Amino acid sequence: MPIEIHTLFADDREAIEDLLDIVGTYEPSLEQIWLCMDAVWDQLGCDNKYVDLERMSQFYSHPVWLLNGLFIEQHALSLKNREIVSDWIAERGARRIADFGGGFGTLARMIAGKCPRADVDVIEPFPNQFAIQKSKKFTNIRYQKRLDGLYDLIVAMDVFEHVSDPLRLVRETAEHLRRNGIYLTANCFHPVIKCHLPITFHFRRSWNMALRMMKLRHLEDVCYGGAFRKVGDGGIIAARVVESVSRSSFLAAEWSNAVRSQLRVRTRIQDAIARIAPSRVP
């Protein structure tokens, strides 16, 4: 399905057209959207190993995120994931909900429609005016640049892989969650795009344990993430221990995998030489 751009503001429409020119189609695949995002990342001189906050701000306020939001609204799997999450949230009966890092607002609009009695805050430091306009059909949505007061439920989809210190951000945001409130996170700690920071990848094995140390107890898996109940006001020291061990174990495993890969390559080379000239194999 083509990306719908005719209703965009003129400046946004021109920017999206320029981005789609990169992939040469108005019906991009998910991989082509990632290609556009990586192209902008490189254009702005961003580096996922040495984070420059000014460059990162330029990246996350770039129209490529509007393109990403437009894509999500016509991508079957992305919509299905958000339907699953919004259905789960609707069953909880929360009255005050924050969609942290809510971006284009697709999930927030789904939640607002299914939870008409709930107030839904989209927490987005770089809001797009077109996204804000789309949200105005719901009287129970507002865009905010930061969390405000206490919430019954906070949801953060595809947020923590983008920040250099996920645990610090969890602690800061969980302070705005009521005791026994629910924190729902869904992360992609994998190198699918350049803005996923490698420093976070070890959390794919230890995220639940780290949050448990911060008094966020895992309730159940939801979609490709999990729901956590706040059972107290947790510090970060114990979570830092989990983080340190997790990172060390992850790096060791990565190094071991690299060594095994090199040994397999050497073995294949030796086997190939043996087939050609057996007497020359050392």
Secondary structure, 3 states (H helix, E strand, C coil): CCCCCCCCCHHHHHHHHHHHHHHCCCCCCHHHHHHHHHHHHHHCCCCCCCCCHHHHHHHHCCCHHHHHHHHHCCCHHHHHHHHHHHHHHHHHCCCEEEEECCCCCHHHHHHHHHCCCCEEEEECCCCCHHHHHHHCCCCCEEEECCCCCCEEEEEEECCHHHCCCHHHHHHHHHCCEEEEEEEEEECCCCCCCCCCCHHHHHHHCCHHHHHHCCCEEEEEEECCEEEEEECCCCCCHHHHHHHHHHHHHHHHHHHHHHHHHHHHHHHHHHHHHHHHCHHHCC
